[in-house]
Amino acid sequence: MGRRVSLTEEMMQHDVDVSWWVTTDAHERGYYTKLYDALVRWISAAFPFTSPYLSNTEIPDLEDSGREA
């Protein structure tokens, strides 16, 4: 909780700020990464945003999970 980053001038160039969270138990079971993967896909498929900013400080590395965004 509370691990978002502060807003900067560079971030103002993005057209949407995306953040997410899961419970501790869900995080331990890998759902943080699964939710990230689903959000990235959903945002690009369902919305007209061209420059989303993922503002969580912990961004999963999908290459390590065997899948790339």
C-alpha positions in Angstrom: 0.0 0.0 0.0 1.1 3.5 -0.6 3.8 2.7 -3.1 2.7 5.0 -5.9 5.2 7.5 -7.3 4.8 11.3 -7.1 3.5 13.2 -10.2 6.2 14.8 -12.4 6.1 17.1 -15.4 7.2 14.1 -17.6 4.3 12.1 -16.3 1.9 14.8 -17.4 2.7 13.8 -21.0 0.7 10.6 -20.5 -3.0 10.4 -21.2 -3.9 8.1 -18.3 -2.5 7.1 -14.9 -3.0 3.4 -14.2 -2.5 1.9 -10.7 -3.7 -1.3 -9.1 -3.5 -3.3 -5.9 -4.2 -6.8 -4.6 -4.3 -8.1 -1.0 -1.2 -9.6 0.6 -2.5 -13.1 0.1 -3.3 -12.5 -3.6 0.2 -11.0 -4.1 1.8 -14.0 -2.6 -0.2 -16.2 -4.9 0.9 -14.3 -8.0 -2.2 -12.3 -8.7 -0.4 -8.9 -8.7 1.4 -9.9 -11.9 -1.7 -11.6 -13.4 -3.7 -8.4 -12.8 -0.9 -6.3 -14.3 -0.9 -8.4 -17.4 -4.7 -8.2 -17.7 -4.7 -4.5 -17.2 -2.1 -3.8 -19.9 -4.0 -5.9 -22.4 -7.4 -4.4 -21.4 -6.2 -0.8 -21.6 -4.7 -1.2 -25.0 -7.7 -3.1 -26.4 -10.6 -1.3 -24.8 -9.6 2.4 -24.5 -8.2 5.0 -26.9 -5.2 5.9 -24.7 -2.0 6.2 -26.6 0.4 6.8 -23.6 -0.7 5.1 -20.4 1.5 5.5 -17.4 1.7 2.6 -14.9 2.2 4.5 -11.6 2.9 1.6 -9.3 6.5 1.5 -8.1 6.5 -2.3 -8.5 6.0 -3.2 -12.1 6.2 -6.9 -12.8 8.7 -8.2 -15.3 6.6 -10.4 -17.6 9.7 -11.8 -19.3 10.5 -13.5 -16.0 7.1 -15.0 -15.9 7.5 -16.5 -19.3 5.2 -14.0 -21.0 5.8 -10.6 -22.5 3.4 -7.6 -22.5 
